[in-house]
């Protein structure tokens, strides 16, 4: 799952070397915190959050096999 998020995020940004993902588990489920270069945050979120929503939809669909709730948080530094 982490690799899927990394591949999608690197394809969207201008600074792919700055894409970082941290994984943690909390009460909501498995949380992937995606952080990118400050200039690339808008590219990952998209207009009105459309790209972020699409990313979360793809990850949620891929996580059905794991039977855990997966959440993608975009963290700005």
QUIKA-V862069 format. One line per field, one symbol per residue. ss: DSSP state (a for helix, b for strand, c for the rest). phi: phi as a letter, one per 20 degrees, with the letter a starting at -180 (. if undefined). psi: psi as a letter, one per 20 degrees, with the letter a starting at -180 (. if undefined). A space follows every 10 residues. Layout:
# QUIKA-V862069
ss = ???
phi = ???
psi = ???
This chain:
# QUIKA-V862069
ss = caaaaaaaaa aacccaaacb bbbbbbccbb bbbbbccaaa aaaaacaaaa aaaaaaaaaa aaaaaacccb bbbbbcc
phi = .fffffffff fededffefc cddbdcffpe ddeeccggfd gfffenflmf ffffffffff ffegfflcfd cddedee
psi = gghggggggh hhrhmhijpq pppqpahhbp poopprqhii ghhhgrpkjg ggggghgggh hhihhikqpp popopp.
